[in-house]
Amino acid sequence: MALNIVWIAFFVIGFIVALIKFFYDGDTTIFKTLVDGIFDSAKSSVVDVAFSLAGTMVFFLGLMNIAEKAGAINWLAKRLNPFMKRLFPEIPGGHPVMGEMVMNFSANMLGLDNAATPFGLKAMKSLEEINPNKGTASNAQIMFLVLHTSGLVLIPLSIFTYRISVGSTDATSVFIPCVLGTVITTLASILIVGFKQKLKWDLVLAAWIFGLIAIVAALMVGVYYMSPADKSNFSTISGNLILLVIIVTIILGGVYKKVSVFDAFIDGAKEGFNVVLKIIPFLVGMLVAIRVFRDSGALNYIVNGISYLVHAAGLPTDFVPALPTAIMKPFSGSGARGMMIDTMKAYGADSFIGKLACTFQGSADTTFYILALYFGSVGIKKVRYSVWAGLTADFIGVIAAIIIGYIFFR
């Protein structure tokens, strides 16, 4: 219901804003802009998003099938069961989906989006198989999805790359702020959804959470004291090396367990095309609606309104030019990326505004895109409280990013 309302709102608000621009601003090209955007977004949703995802889906779902037949997923699930069972109490203990979710979270943390998505879609499919109310998001699916929308990334390699491309002389200076922002957003996701689902907070859950925070903190401190060249090398090498090690380990593990590795790969890979075909309608519908909302200028009105309210409240307004990245991020990853790059070009990659825009980009993920992608892949129609839970965590992440920005960059 919530996703349905949001989808309608994007079109209606976009159309109303376009009418205002036409009658009051005399913008005679606004309707053509919206229509061109609809066709372009419909095409790019399939060609640039769905089809580009197909190859990755085929490869990594094939690997997942090898890992599952070799027993690696079950092994991983059993080792992490004490923690995962408390976050997902409805899932039977030691269920393979626990391992699949961990694979997704791990790939996300390493900044490996292409690998994280197939793992996540596989996990969502497994969650739907044990969902007693097909088509309605279960508590476990909501917790998994909202955690995913928090965008926990420990190595924001792509942000470093974009900063270098626009002339930054200190590309990795946003490393610690980005990680702090995404960790806070993730913790907010756990607390918000956990409160809604009435999770039992015991010493085991607290120990795991604080333990993970300690590991992240140790990693951040270690990287903080590296030289800029070492930071860049660490970020570039570590994520890709770890992914390559995982791939080779899965294959060799399959050989060790006497699995027919290539046959298992082919059987798993066949699922990739089916998943892509299933998610295309959901992606087209959501991404076209977002494009209408953005091209109409509604986003600019929101930014200007926030700027006015901040100024009226007597608060500092020097962070406002970076807000378009934060506001766009829940709707469109490419849109937010474009906003971040434009902001860095306009104000300087190493300026306060440029660095803050990068921190916004690294502090959360594309909530509506992930909703459409993950729930669409298993035919979820009733998303329950997923939308407001994810957006609330995103909002907390934005506030945290602003505070972090003032601490680190001012």
Secondary structure, DSSP 8 states (H G I E B T S, - for coil): -HHHHHHHHHHHHHHHHHHHHHHHS--TTHHHHHHHHHHHHHHHIIIIIIHHHHHHHHHHHHHHHHHHHHTHHHHHHHHHHHHHHHH-TTS-TT-HHHHHHHHHHHHHHTT-HHHHHHHHHHHHHHHHHT-SSTTB--HHHHHHHHHHHTT--S--HHHHHHHHHTT-S-GGGGHHHHHHHHHHHHHHHHHHHHHHHT----HHHHHHHHHHHHHHHHHHHHHHTS-HHHHHHHHHHHHHHHHHHHHHHHHHHHHHTT--HHHHHHHHHHHHHHHHHHHHHHHHHHHHHHHHHHHTTHHHHHHHHHHHHHHHTT---TTGGGHHHHHHTTT-HHHHHHHHHHHHHHH-TTSHHHHHHHHHHHS---HHHHIIIIIHHTT--B-TTHHHHHHHHHHHHHHHHHHHHHHHH-
